[in-house]
Amino acid sequence: QLAAAAGSDVLWKPLNNHILMNTRDPSAAVRLSSLKALKELFEVIGEEYLVLLPECLPFLSELLEDNNPDVEAQCRRTLKFAEDLSGEDLDTFL
């Protein structure tokens, strides 16, 4: 909700970067929570948040091959939501 209230991609970028860095944490629970937070940002902020999608894609691509099936599944849900929101097939970017 805080990110939505900020209303500016200039303010969202540091938050997004922090979340993305947490997707590389050794703990699967942290990676999973980070993906859930990222999906929530796309859900709450909507199309405006798509400006940050290009920097998310390399991280999401890595997570599609995560050892933990819950992390991989959450990554697929996050990507699907971003695809639906953008109207683009993101497979070509992964």
C-alpha positions in Angstrom: 0.0 0.0 0.0 2.9 2.3 0.7 4.2 1.9 -2.8 0.8 2.7 -4.3 0.6 5.8 -2.2 4.0 7.0 -3.4 2.7 7.2 -6.9 6.0 7.5 -8.6 8.3 5.0 -10.4 11.2 7.0 -9.1 10.2 6.0 -5.6 9.2 2.4 -6.6 12.6 1.6 -8.2 14.6 1.3 -4.9 11.9 -0.9 -3.4 11.7 -3.0 -6.5 15.5 -3.4 -6.5 15.5 -4.5 -2.9 12.8 -7.1 -3.6 14.6 -8.4 -6.6 17.9 -8.7 -4.6 16.0 -10.8 -2.0 15.0 -13.2 -4.8 18.6 -14.4 -4.7 18.6 -15.1 -1.0 19.7 -18.6 0.0 16.5 -19.1 1.9 13.5 -20.4 -0.2 11.1 -18.7 2.2 12.7 -15.3 1.5 12.6 -15.9 -2.2 9.0 -16.9 -2.0 8.0 -13.9 0.1 9.9 -11.6 -2.3 7.9 -13.0 -5.3 4.7 -12.6 -3.4 5.6 -9.0 -2.7 6.5 -8.3 -6.3 3.2 -9.8 -7.5 1.4 -7.7 -5.0 3.0 -4.5 -6.4 1.9 -5.4 -9.9 -1.6 -6.1 -8.5 -2.0 -2.9 -6.4 -0.2 -0.4 -8.7 -1.2 -2.0 -11.9 -0.1 -0.9 -15.4 2.0 1.9 -14.1 4.3 -0.6 -12.4 5.1 -2.2 -15.8 7.8 0.4 -16.3 9.9 -1.7 -13.9 9.1 -5.0 -15.6 12.2 -5.0 -17.8 14.5 -5.0 -14.8 12.4 -7.8 -13.1 12.6 -10.2 -16.1 16.2 -11.5 -15.5 15.4 -12.3 -11.9 12.2 -14.0 -12.8 14.0 -16.0 -15.5 16.4 -17.3 -12.9 13.6 -18.2 -10.5 11.8 -20.3 -13.2 14.6 -22.8 -12.5 14.6 -22.6 -8.7 15.2 -25.8 -6.8 12.1 -25.1 -4.6 8.9 -26.0 -6.4 6.9 -23.4 -4.4 9.2 -20.7 -5.5 9.1 -21.8 -9.1 5.2 -22.0 -9.0 5.0 -18.5 -7.5 7.3 -17.2 -10.1 5.0 -18.6 -12.8 2.0 -17.0 -11.2 3.9 -13.6 -11.0 4.9 -13.8 -14.6 1.4 -14.8 -15.7 -0.1 -11.8 -13.9 2.5 -9.5 -15.5 1.7 -11.0 -18.9 -2.0 -10.5 -18.4 -1.4 -6.9 -17.2 0.9 -6.0 -20.1 -0.9 -7.9 -22.8 2.6 -9.2 -23.9 3.9 -12.8 -24.1 7.0 -12.5 -21.9 8.4 -15.9 -22.9 10.5 -14.2 -25.6 12.2 -12.0 -23.0 13.1 -14.8 -20.6 
